[in-house]
Amino acid sequence: MEINEALLKLEAHEKECLVRYENIQRQLDDHHKRFDNLDAAMNRQLVVMITVIPVVIGVIEFIK
């Protein structure tokens, strides 16, 4: 194998790797968006629980 042939194969390999890594990065970005949405939903639920639980306890104590 000549040096030029090896360089051509190496360049082709680098191009394929670049495409593969771009796809991996795109998938990671998509997952990041999903995790942001999940985090926001969990924060909303936490706020609701922090608000509702004391009210329920207050109502129960009032009924007693």
mmCIF file of the N, C-alpha and C atoms, coordinates in Angstrom:
data_MODEL
# 
_entry.id   MODEL 
# 
loop_
_atom_site.group_PDB 
_atom_site.id 
_atom_site.type_symbol 
_atom_site.label_atom_id 
_atom_site.label_alt_id 
_atom_site.label_comp_id 
_atom_site.label_asym_id 
_atom_site.label_entity_id 
_atom_site.label_seq_id 
_atom_site.pdbx_PDB_ins_code 
_atom_site.Cartn_x 
_atom_site.Cartn_y 
_atom_site.Cartn_z 
_atom_site.occupancy 
_atom_site.B_iso_or_equiv 
_atom_site.pdbx_formal_charge 
_atom_site.auth_seq_id 
_atom_site.auth_comp_id 
_atom_site.auth_asym_id 
_atom_site.auth_atom_id 
_atom_site.pdbx_PDB_model_num 
ATOM 1   N N  . MET A 1 1  ? 0.848   -1.172 0.000  1.00 0.00 ? 1  MET A N  1 
ATOM 2   C CA . MET A 1 1  ? 0.000   0.000  0.000  1.00 0.00 ? 1  MET A CA 1 
ATOM 3   C C  . MET A 1 1  ? 0.893   1.235  0.000  1.00 0.00 ? 1  MET A C  1 
ATOM 4   N N  . GLU A 1 2  ? 0.585   2.118  -0.876 1.00 0.00 ? 2  GLU A N  1 
ATOM 5   C CA . GLU A 1 2  ? 1.377   3.328  -0.951 1.00 0.00 ? 2  GLU A CA 1 
ATOM 6   C C  . GLU A 1 2  ? 0.881   4.347  0.070  1.00 0.00 ? 2  GLU A C  1 
ATOM 7   N N  . ILE A 1 3  ? 1.702   5.345  0.288  1.00 0.00 ? 3  ILE A N  1 
ATOM 8   C CA . ILE A 1 3  ? 1.364   6.380  1.263  1.00 0.00 ? 3  ILE A CA 1 
ATOM 9   C C  . ILE A 1 3  ? 0.113   7.147  0.832  1.00 0.00 ? 3  ILE A C  1 
ATOM 10  N N  . ASN A 1 4  ? 0.020   7.475  -0.459 1.00 0.00 ? 4  ASN A N  1 
ATOM 11  C CA . ASN A 1 4  ? -1.147  8.212  -0.955 1.00 0.00 ? 4  ASN A CA 1 
ATOM 12  C C  . ASN A 1 4  ? -2.426  7.406  -0.765 1.00 0.00 ? 4  ASN A C  1 
ATOM 13  N N  . GLU A 1 5  ? -2.340  6.129  -1.019 1.00 0.00 ? 5  GLU A N  1 
ATOM 14  C CA . GLU A 1 5  ? -3.501  5.250  -0.855 1.00 0.00 ? 5  GLU A CA 1 
ATOM 15  C C  . GLU A 1 5  ? -3.916  5.190  0.615  1.00 0.00 ? 5  GLU A C  1 
ATOM 16  N N  . ALA A 1 6  ? -2.939  5.115  1.494  1.00 0.00 ? 6  ALA A N  1 
ATOM 17  C CA . ALA A 1 6  ? -3.227  5.083  2.931  1.00 0.00 ? 6  ALA A CA 1 
ATOM 18  C C  . ALA A 1 6  ? -3.855  6.405  3.378  1.00 0.00 ? 6  ALA A C  1 
ATOM 19  N N  . LEU A 1 7  ? -3.347  7.517  2.853  1.00 0.00 ? 7  LEU A N  1 
ATOM 20  C CA . LEU A 1 7  ? -3.917  8.823  3.204  1.00 0.00 ? 7  LEU A CA 1 
ATOM 21  C C  . LEU A 1 7  ? -5.355  8.947  2.712  1.00 0.00 ? 7  LEU A C  1 
ATOM 22  N N  . LEU A 1 8  ? -5.642  8.455  1.526  1.00 0.00 ? 8  LEU A N  1 
ATOM 23  C CA . LEU A 1 8  ? -7.011  8.493  1.005  1.00 0.00 ? 8  LEU A CA 1 
ATOM 24  C C  . LEU A 1 8  ? -7.954  7.672  1.875  1.00 0.00 ? 8  LEU A C  1 
ATOM 25  N N  . LYS A 1 9  ? -7.506  6.501  2.283  1.00 0.00 ? 9  LYS A N  1 
ATOM 26  C CA . LYS A 1 9  ? -8.332  5.663  3.158  1.00 0.00 ? 9  LYS A CA 1 
ATOM 27  C C  . LYS A 1 9  ? -8.544  6.329  4.511  1.00 0.00 ? 9  LYS A C  1 
ATOM 28  N N  . LEU A 1 10 ? -7.504  6.956  5.030  1.00 0.00 ? 10 LEU A N  1 
ATOM 29  C CA . LEU A 1 10 ? -7.612  7.643  6.310  1.00 0.00 ? 10 LEU A CA 1 
ATOM 30  C C  . LEU A 1 10 ? -8.576  8.821  6.217  1.00 0.00 ? 10 LEU A C  1 
ATOM 31  N N  . GLU A 1 11 ? -8.514  9.579  5.140  1.00 0.00 ? 11 GLU A N  1 
ATOM 32  C CA . GLU A 1 11 ? -9.430  10.703 4.953  1.00 0.00 ? 11 GLU A CA 1 
ATOM 33  C C  . GLU A 1 11 ? -10.876 10.227 4.833  1.00 0.00 ? 11 GLU A C  1 
ATOM 34  N N  . ALA A 1 12 ? -11.091 9.138  4.118  1.00 0.00 ? 12 ALA A N  1 
ATOM 35  C CA . ALA A 1 12 ? -12.439 8.582  3.985  1.00 0.00 ? 12 ALA A CA 1 
ATOM 36  C C  . ALA A 1 12 ? -12.954 8.125  5.344  1.00 0.00 ? 12 ALA A C  1 
ATOM 37  N N  . HIS A 1 13 ? -12.083 7.505  6.105  1.00 0.00 ? 13 HIS A N  1 
ATOM 38  C CA . HIS A 1 13 ? -12.454 7.052  7.451  1.00 0.00 ? 13 HIS A CA 1 
ATOM 39  C C  . HIS A 1 13 ? -12.812 8.245  8.343  1.00 0.00 ? 13 HIS A C  1 
ATOM 40  N N  . GLU A 1 14 ? -12.038 9.304  8.263  1.00 0.00 ? 14 GLU A N  1 
ATOM 41  C CA . GLU A 1 14 ? -12.308 10.500 9.070  1.00 0.00 ? 14 GLU A CA 1 
ATOM 42  C C  . GLU A 1 14 ? -13.646 11.130 8.694  1.00 0.00 ? 14 GLU A C  1 
ATOM 43  N N  . LYS A 1 15 ? -13.986 11.131 7.412  1.00 0.00 ? 15 LYS A N  1 
ATOM 44  C CA . LYS A 1 15 ? -15.272 11.679 6.974  1.00 0.00 ? 15 LYS A CA 1 
ATOM 45  C C  . LYS A 1 15 ? -16.425 10.854 7.543  1.00 0.00 ? 15 LYS A C  1 
ATOM 46  N N  . GLU A 1 16 ? -16.297 9.548  7.504  1.00 0.00 ? 16 GLU A N  1 
ATOM 47  C CA . GLU A 1 16 ? -17.349 8.678  8.048  1.00 0.00 ? 16 GLU A CA 1 
ATOM 48  C C  . GLU A 1 16 ? -17.479 8.859  9.550  1.00 0.00 ? 16 GLU A C  1 
ATOM 49  N N  . CYS A 1 17 ? -16.369 8.995  10.228 1.00 0.00 ? 17 CYS A N  1 
ATOM 50  C CA . CYS A 1 17 ? -16.408 9.216  11.677 1.00 0.00 ? 17 CYS A CA 1 
ATOM 51  C C  . CYS A 1 17 ? -17.060 10.551 12.008 1.00 0.00 ? 17 CYS A C  1 
ATOM 52  N N  . LEU A 1 18 ? -16.789 11.557 11.199 1.00 0.00 ? 18 LEU A N  1 
ATOM 53  C CA . LEU A 1 18 ? -17.390 12.876 11.419 1.00 0.00 ? 18 LEU A CA 1 
ATOM 54  C C  . LEU A 1 18 ? -18.913 12.793 11.321 1.00 0.00 ? 18 LEU A C  1 
ATOM 55  N N  . VAL A 1 19 ? -19.415 12.094 10.324 1.00 0.00 ? 19 VAL A N  1 
ATOM 56  C CA . VAL A 1 19 ? -20.857 11.911 10.171 1.00 0.00 ? 19 VAL A CA 1 
ATOM 57  C C  . VAL A 1 19 ? -21.421 11.155 11.370 1.00 0.00 ? 19 VAL A C  1 
ATOM 58  N N  . ARG A 1 20 ? -20.727 10.120 11.788 1.00 0.00 ? 20 ARG A N  1 
ATOM 59  C CA . ARG A 1 20 ? -21.186 9.318  12.927 1.00 0.00 ? 20 ARG A CA 1 
ATOM 60  C C  . ARG A 1 20 ? -21.231 10.162 14.204 1.00 0.00 ? 20 ARG A C  1 
ATOM 61  N N  . TYR A 1 21 ? -20.192 10.949 14.449 1.00 0.00 ? 21 TYR A N  1 
ATOM 62  C CA . TYR A 1 21 ? -20.155 11.772 15.657 1.00 0.00 ? 21 TYR A CA 1 
ATOM 63  C C  . TYR A 1 21 ? -21.190 12.899 15.611 1.00 0.00 ? 21 TYR A C  1 
ATOM 64  N N  . GLU A 1 22 ? -21.470 13.418 14.421 1.00 0.00 ? 22 GLU A N  1 
ATOM 65  C CA . GLU A 1 22 ? -22.530 14.428 14.302 1.00 0.00 ? 22 GLU A CA 1 
ATOM 66  C C  . GLU A 1 22 ? -23.888 13.818 14.661 1.00 0.00 ? 22 GLU A C  1 
ATOM 67  N N  . ASN A 1 23 ? -24.131 12.586 14.226 1.00 0.00 ? 23 ASN A N  1 
ATOM 68  C CA . ASN A 1 23 ? -25.380 11.896 14.564 1.00 0.00 ? 23 ASN A CA 1 
ATOM 69  C C  . ASN A 1 23 ? -25.476 11.643 16.064 1.00 0.00 ? 23 ASN A C  1 
ATOM 70  N N  . ILE A 1 24 ? -24.384 11.248 16.665 1.00 0.00 ? 24 ILE A N  1 
ATOM 71  C CA . ILE A 1 24 ? -24.361 11.018 18.112 1.00 0.00 ? 24 ILE A CA 1 
ATOM 72  C C  . ILE A 1 24 ? -24.655 12.323 18.842 1.00 0.00 ? 24 ILE A C  1 
ATOM 73  N N  . GLN A 1 25 ? -24.040 13.419 18.402 1.00 0.00 ? 25 GLN A N  1 
ATOM 74  C CA . GLN A 1 25 ? -24.273 14.717 19.050 1.00 0.00 ? 25 GLN A CA 1 
ATOM 75  C C  . GLN A 1 25 ? -25.726 15.148 18.909 1.00 0.00 ? 25 GLN A C  1 
ATOM 76  N N  . ARG A 1 26 ? -26.308 14.904 17.752 1.00 0.00 ? 26 ARG A N  1 
ATOM 77  C CA . ARG A 1 26 ? -27.714 15.259 17.526 1.00 0.00 ? 26 ARG A CA 1 
ATOM 78  C C  . ARG A 1 26 ? -28.614 14.475 18.488 1.00 0.00 ? 26 ARG A C  1 
ATOM 79  N N  . GLN A 1 27 ? -28.324 13.187 18.665 1.00 0.00 ? 27 GLN A N  1 
ATOM 80  C CA . GLN A 1 27 ? -29.109 12.373 19.592 1.00 0.00 ? 27 GLN A CA 1 
ATOM 81  C C  . GLN A 1 27 ? -28.951 12.867 21.025 1.00 0.00 ? 27 GLN A C  1 
ATOM 82  N N  . LEU A 1 28 ? -27.749 13.240 21.406 1.00 0.00 ? 28 LEU A N  1 
ATOM 83  C CA . LEU A 1 28 ? -27.531 13.762 22.753 1.00 0.00 ? 28 LEU A CA 1 
ATOM 84  C C  . LEU A 1 28 ? -28.295 15.064 22.962 1.00 0.00 ? 28 LEU A C  1 
ATOM 85  N N  . ASP A 1 29 ? -28.317 15.915 21.946 1.00 0.00 ? 29 ASP A N  1 
ATOM 86  C CA . ASP A 1 29 ? -29.067 17.167 22.042 1.00 0.00 ? 29 ASP A CA 1 
ATOM 87  C C  . ASP A 1 29 ? -30.560 16.897 22.202 1.00 0.00 ? 29 ASP A C  1 
ATOM 88  N N  . ASP A 1 30 ? -31.084 15.919 21.457 1.00 0.00 ? 30 ASP A N  1 
ATOM 89  C CA . ASP A 1 30 ? -32.501 15.563 21.577 1.00 0.00 ? 30 ASP A CA 1 
ATOM 90  C C  . ASP A 1 30 ? -32.820 15.055 22.976 1.00 0.00 ? 30 ASP A C  1 
ATOM 91  N N  . HIS A 1 31 ? -31.941 14.229 23.522 1.00 0.00 ? 31 HIS A N  1 
ATOM 92  C CA . HIS A 1 31 ? -32.161 13.708 24.874 1.00 0.00 ? 31 HIS A CA 1 
ATOM 93  C C  . HIS A 1 31 ? -32.078 14.839 25.900 1.00 0.00 ? 31 HIS A C  1 
ATOM 94  N N  . HIS A 1 32 ? -31.206 15.798 25.648 1.00 0.00 ? 32 HIS A N  1 
ATOM 95  C CA . HIS A 1 32 ? -31.082 16.934 26.570 1.00 0.00 ? 32 HIS A CA 1 
ATOM 96  C C  . HIS A 1 32 ? -32.401 17.701 26.631 1.00 0.00 ? 32 HIS A C  1 
ATOM 97  N N  . LYS A 1 33 ? -33.048 17.896 25.482 1.00 0.00 ? 33 LYS A N  1 
ATOM 98  C CA . LYS A 1 33 ? -34.344 18.578 25.448 1.00 0.00 ? 33 LYS A CA 1 
ATOM 99  C C  . LYS A 1 33 ? -35.385 17.785 26.233 1.00 0.00 ? 33 LYS A C  1 
ATOM 100 N N  . ARG A 1 34 ? -35.374 16.458 26.067 1.00 0.00 ? 34 ARG A N  1 
ATOM 101 C CA . ARG A 1 34 ? -36.337 15.622 26.800 1.00 0.00 ? 34 ARG A CA 1 
ATOM 102 C C  . ARG A 1 34 ? -36.113 15.726 28.304 1.00 0.00 ? 34 ARG A C  1 
ATOM 103 N N  . PHE A 1 35 ? -34.862 15.692 28.720 1.00 0.00 ? 35 PHE A N  1 
ATOM 104 C CA . PHE A 1 35 ? -34.573 15.783 30.151 1.00 0.00 ? 35 PHE A CA 1 
ATOM 105 C C  . PHE A 1 35 ? -34.951 17.146 30.712 1.00 0.00 ? 35 PHE A C  1 
ATOM 106 N N  . ASP A 1 36 ? -34.804 18.206 29.920 1.00 0.00 ? 36 ASP A N  1 
ATOM 107 C CA . ASP A 1 36 ? -35.245 19.528 30.361 1.00 0.00 ? 36 ASP A CA 1 
ATOM 108 C C  . ASP A 1 36 ? -36.759 19.535 30.577 1.00 0.00 ? 36 ASP A C  1 
ATOM 109 N N  . ASN A 1 37 ? -37.500 18.912 29.649 1.00 0.00 ? 37 ASN A N  1 
ATOM 110 C CA . ASN A 1 37 ? -38.955 18.834 29.794 1.00 0.00 ? 37 ASN A CA 1 
ATOM 111 C C  . ASN A 1 37 ? -39.339 18.008 31.008 1.00 0.00 ? 37 ASN A C  1 
ATOM 112 N N  . LEU A 1 38 ? -38.658 16.903 31.221 1.00 0.00 ? 38 LEU A N  1 
ATOM 113 C CA . LEU A 1 38 ? -38.933 16.052 32.371 1.00 0.00 ? 38 LEU A CA 1 
ATOM 114 C C  . LEU A 1 38 ? -38.630 16.792 33.669 1.00 0.00 ? 38 LEU A C  1 
ATOM 115 N N  . ASP A 1 39 ? -37.547 17.527 33.699 1.00 0.00 ? 39 ASP A N  1 
ATOM 116 C CA . ASP A 1 39 ? -37.176 18.295 34.885 1.00 0.00 ? 39 ASP A CA 1 
ATOM 117 C C  . ASP A 1 39 ? -38.229 19.362 35.194 1.00 0.00 ? 39 ASP A C  1 
ATOM 118 N N  . ALA A 1 40 ? -38.721 20.026 34.162 1.00 0.00 ? 40 ALA A N  1 
ATOM 119 C CA . ALA A 1 40 ? -39.750 21.046 34.357 1.00 0.00 ? 40 ALA A CA 1 
ATOM 120 C C  . ALA A 1 40 ? -41.036 20.416 34.897 1.00 0.00 ? 40 ALA A C  1 
ATOM 121 N N  . ALA A 1 41 ? -41.411 19.262 34.384 1.00 0.00 ? 41 ALA A N  1 
ATOM 122 C CA . ALA A 1 41 ? -42.616 18.575 34.859 1.00 0.00 ? 41 ALA A CA 1 
ATOM 123 C C  . ALA A 1 41 ? -42.459 18.157 36.323 1.00 0.00 ? 41 ALA A C  1 
ATOM 124 N N  . MET A 1 42 ? -41.300 17.667 36.687 1.00 0.00 ? 42 MET A N  1 
ATOM 125 C CA . MET A 1 42 ? -41.063 17.264 38.077 1.00 0.00 ? 42 MET A CA 1 
ATOM 126 C C  . MET A 1 42 ? -41.105 18.474 39.005 1.00 0.00 ? 42 MET A C  1 
ATOM 127 N N  . ASN A 1 43 ? -40.577 19.606 38.557 1.00 0.00 ? 43 ASN A N  1 
ATOM 128 C CA . ASN A 1 43 ? -40.625 20.820 39.370 1.00 0.00 ? 43 ASN A CA 1 
ATOM 129 C C  . ASN A 1 43 ? -42.058 21.291 39.574 1.00 0.00 ? 43 ASN A C  1 
ATOM 130 N N  . ARG A 1 44 ? -42.884 21.209 38.532 1.00 0.00 ? 44 ARG A N  1 
ATOM 131 C CA . ARG A 1 44 ? -44.297 21.586 38.667 1.00 0.00 ? 44 ARG A CA 1 
ATOM 132 C C  . ARG A 1 44 ? -44.994 20.680 39.665 1.00 0.00 ? 44 ARG A C  1 
ATOM 133 N N  . GLN A 1 45 ? -44.730 19.381 39.595 1.00 0.00 ? 45 GLN A N  1 
ATOM 134 C CA . GLN A 1 45 ? -45.356 18.444 40.525 1.00 0.00 ? 45 GLN A CA 1 
ATOM 135 C C  . GLN A 1 45 ? -44.906 18.717 41.952 1.00 0.00 ? 45 GLN A C  1 
ATOM 136 N N  . LEU A 1 46 ? -43.661 19.074 42.137 1.00 0.00 ? 46 LEU A N  1 
ATOM 137 C CA . LEU A 1 46 ? -43.145 19.381 43.467 1.00 0.00 ? 46 LEU A CA 1 
ATOM 138 C C  . LEU A 1 46 ? -43.852 20.605 44.042 1.00 0.00 ? 46 LEU A C  1 
ATOM 139 N N  . VAL A 1 47 ? -44.040 21.617 43.221 1.00 0.00 ? 47 VAL A N  1 
ATOM 140 C CA . VAL A 1 47 ? -44.737 22.815 43.681 1.00 0.00 ? 47 VAL A CA 1 
ATOM 141 C C  . VAL A 1 47 ? -46.171 22.474 44.080 1.00 0.00 ? 47 VAL A C  1 
ATOM 142 N N  . VAL A 1 48 ? -46.830 21.649 43.291 1.00 0.00 ? 48 VAL A N  1 
ATOM 143 C CA . VAL A 1 48 ? -48.202 21.247 43.607 1.00 0.00 ? 48 VAL A CA 1 
ATOM 144 C C  . VAL A 1 48 ? -48.234 20.477 44.922 1.00 0.00 ? 48 VAL A C  1 
ATOM 145 N N  . MET A 1 49 ? -47.317 19.556 45.118 1.00 0.00 ? 49 MET A N  1 
ATOM 146 C CA . MET A 1 49 ? -47.299 18.775 46.359 1.00 0.00 ? 49 MET A CA 1 
ATOM 147 C C  . MET A 1 49 ? -47.011 19.662 47.569 1.00 0.00 ? 49 MET A C  1 
ATOM 148 N N  . ILE A 1 50 ? -46.088 20.592 47.422 1.00 0.00 ? 50 ILE A N  1 
ATOM 149 C CA . ILE A 1 50 ? -45.756 21.479 48.536 1.00 0.00 ? 50 ILE A CA 1 
ATOM 150 C C  . ILE A 1 50 ? -46.958 22.354 48.881 1.00 0.00 ? 50 ILE A C  1 
ATOM 151 N N  . THR A 1 51 ? -47.776 22.658 47.894 1.00 0.00 ? 51 THR A N  1 
ATOM 152 C CA . THR A 1 51 ? -48.963 23.483 48.126 1.00 0.00 ? 51 THR A CA 1 
ATOM 153 C C  . THR A 1 51 ? -50.129 22.654 48.668 1.00 0.00 ? 51 THR A C  1 
ATOM 154 N N  . VAL A 1 52 ? -50.368 21.493 48.120 1.00 0.00 ? 52 VAL A N  1 
ATOM 155 C CA . VAL A 1 52 ? -51.551 20.699 48.452 1.00 0.00 ? 52 VAL A CA 1 
ATOM 156 C C  . VAL A 1 52 ? -51.418 20.001 49.803 1.00 0.00 ? 52 VAL A C  1 
ATOM 157 N N  . ILE A 1 53 ? -50.280 19.445 50.123 1.00 0.00 ? 53 ILE A N  1 
ATOM 158 C CA . ILE A 1 53 ? -50.130 18.663 51.361 1.00 0.00 ? 53 ILE A CA 1 
ATOM 159 C C  . ILE A 1 53 ? -50.429 19.502 52.605 1.00 0.00 ? 53 ILE A C  1 
ATOM 160 N N  . PRO A 1 54 ? -49.894 20.707 52.751 1.00 0.00 ? 54 PRO A N  1 
ATOM 161 C CA . PRO A 1 54 ? -50.258 21.490 53.941 1.00 0.00 ? 54 PRO A CA 1 
ATOM 162 C C  . PRO A 1 54 ? -51.753 21.835 53.997 1.00 0.00 ? 54 PRO A C  1 
ATOM 163 N N  . VAL A 1 55 ? -52.365 22.067 52.842 1.00 0.00 ? 55 VAL A N  1 
ATOM 164 C CA . VAL A 1 55 ? -53.795 22.355 52.818 1.00 0.00 ? 55 VAL A CA 1 
ATOM 165 C C  . VAL A 1 55 ? -54.587 21.137 53.289 1.00 0.00 ? 55 VAL A C  1 
ATOM 166 N N  . VAL A 1 56 ? -54.232 19.962 52.803 1.00 0.00 ? 56 VAL A N  1 
ATOM 167 C CA . VAL A 1 56 ? -54.911 18.730 53.217 1.00 0.00 ? 56 VAL A CA 1 
ATOM 168 C C  . VAL A 1 56 ? -54.721 18.506 54.711 1.00 0.00 ? 56 VAL A C  1 
ATOM 169 N N  . ILE A 1 57 ? -53.525 18.697 55.213 1.00 0.00 ? 57 ILE A N  1 
ATOM 170 C CA . ILE A 1 57 ? -53.283 18.527 56.645 1.00 0.00 ? 57 ILE A CA 1 
ATOM 171 C C  . ILE A 1 57 ? -54.094 19.532 57.435 1.00 0.00 ? 57 ILE A C  1 
ATOM 172 N N  . GLY A 1 58 ? -54.174 20.758 56.971 1.00 0.00 ? 58 GLY A N  1 
ATOM 173 C CA . GLY A 1 58 ? -54.976 21.771 57.641 1.00 0.00 ? 58 GLY A CA 1 
ATOM 174 C C  . GLY A 1 58 ? -56.450 21.408 57.676 1.00 0.00 ? 58 GLY A C  1 
ATOM 175 N N  . VAL A 1 59 ? -56.970 20.912 56.560 1.00 0.00 ? 59 VAL A N  1 
ATOM 176 C CA . VAL A 1 59 ? -58.372 20.502 56.516 1.00 0.00 ? 59 VAL A CA 1 
ATOM 177 C C  . VAL A 1 59 ? -58.629 19.343 57.466 1.00 0.00 ? 59 VAL A C  1 
ATOM 178 N N  . ILE A 1 60 ? -57.748 18.380 57.519 1.00 0.00 ? 60 ILE A N  1 
ATOM 179 C CA . ILE A 1 60 ? -57.897 17.224 58.413 1.00 0.00 ? 60 ILE A CA 1 
ATOM 180 C C  . ILE A 1 60 ? -57.875 17.691 59.864 1.00 0.00 ? 60 ILE A C  1 
ATOM 181 N N  . GLU A 1 61 ? -56.979 18.574 60.187 1.00 0.00 ? 61 GLU A N  1 
ATOM 182 C CA . GLU A 1 61 ? -56.903 19.090 61.563 1.00 0.00 ? 61 GLU A CA 1 
ATOM 183 C C  . GLU A 1 61 ? -58.164 19.903 61.900 1.00 0.00 ? 61 GLU A C  1 
ATOM 184 N N  . PHE A 1 62 ? -58.688 20.619 60.930 1.00 0.00 ? 62 PHE A N  1 
ATOM 185 C CA . PHE A 1 62 ? -59.894 21.406 61.156 1.00 0.00 ? 62 PHE A CA 1 
ATOM 186 C C  . PHE A 1 62 ? -61.099 20.494 61.405 1.00 0.00 ? 62 PHE A C  1 
ATOM 187 N N  . ILE A 1 63 ? -61.164 19.378 60.672 1.00 0.00 ? 63 ILE A N  1 
ATOM 188 C CA . ILE A 1 63 ? -62.272 18.439 60.826 1.00 0.00 ? 63 ILE A CA 1 
ATOM 189 C C  . ILE A 1 63 ? -62.245 17.756 62.187 1.00 0.00 ? 63 ILE A C  1 
ATOM 190 N N  . LYS A 1 64 ? -61.070 17.484 62.710 1.00 0.00 ? 64 LYS A N  1 
ATOM 191 C CA . LYS A 1 64 ? -60.954 16.803 64.006 1.00 0.00 ? 64 LYS A CA 1 
ATOM 192 C C  . LYS A 1 64 ? -61.612 17.651 65.014 1.00 0.00 ? 64 LYS A C  1 
# 
